[in-house]
């Protein structure tokens, strides 16, 4: 989890990305989407949408949006911003290279009847919803990536308004970006594309500032293509003396059945100059405590697969010019039949000490989810709930997550619990363990909990 304080960034979240219509073309579910912008190092200029000619134009002012220059924007199905049932919305900032976009899609359940006759319920249109359509990548003023990083692109497929299994084929990637994982979506769980961004890469050319990656989705025997856009967020020339330090695994972070070895390496720059003279100390995280590994004072560390039980975190402290720089990496052993994955509502970054994030854990075995979420996670209660429905209520004011249950007439605190136990640990920006009392499958992290960087670990047990 990062609390960015130096980068020039823009980030937009939405409480829904889909407007659903039933077979009678009646809107069901969410009736509006509220977009919220967070920026760092830039100011918000305005909101735009892509018109039928493919050009970005100012979002029309309506009674819902008397201004298009603020930090929020309300999108309704009736707004004249949809082209072929898709609205592409862009946040424009004072820096033309710093922006974010989201897509809101109308999806229909079944085919419409012909004029003058009632049509039978059709199979519905195919829709692919991306949880991340564009991302800025921190770069030096010379146009090279500042550190290794991962781009996460969740995706969900629909036939009509029914969530449906789908797969994704990733198109040509620029130099410096490789495919890390490609998990198919199911009828109940989102899929996930993870792209690894190498450190010190120019992503094709120093002067290149943006690029597109085609994502071809196959769902119910049909193919649909979406485009993911990456953009360089370049550091200013007056920031070239800043030190950037990161730990990465050049050959991947996974071993099988505790066999083989992994190499952990470091990347360090002062401005755009690689640091070649520094001292290092590696440590291992066990039972909530960091312990230095004797004799590990080089810029790399070889890890034996036998030392990795499920997951294992390693920390490297670099000392350079009498200052310490710290980064942490986590590696995995895939012999355990249970696999856990940490996701987060709101992503993994807050900006300018504003807002909060909602991390939660998904557990699978044999590609089937266990101890699933009991309900949706959202700020607003589900529409048209049934008796016995659950809802994880996000309360930004109280900075909390509460499991609610619908009685048939009202929502109240639920007494039910998840079947698994979730124990959370945390390390601060310097890699030091901190007191962390949050519990449960879903937790709330406010910006105040994150001092520049917070590393989370969650152990799952029966």
Protein Blocks (a to p, Z undefined) as FASTA:
>chain_A
ZZdfkbccdddddfbfbdcddfkopaehjfbdcdddddehiacfbdcdddfkopacdddd
dfklmbfkbfbdcddfkbcfbgghiacdddddfblkbccddddddddedjaddehiacdd
debiaddddfbfbdcddddfkopafbdcdddddddddehjaccddddddddddehiacfb
dcdddfkbccdddddddehiahhpaklmbdcddddddeehiacddddddddddddfklmm
pccdddddfkbjadehhiajddddddddehjaccfbdcddddddeehiacddehiabfbd
cddfklpghiacddddddeehiacddddddddfkbmbdcddddehijadehhiajddddd
dddeehiaehiafbdcdfbdcehiaehiacddddfklopadddddehlaccddfbdcfbd
cddddddfkopacddfbgcjbdcddfklpghiacddddddZZ
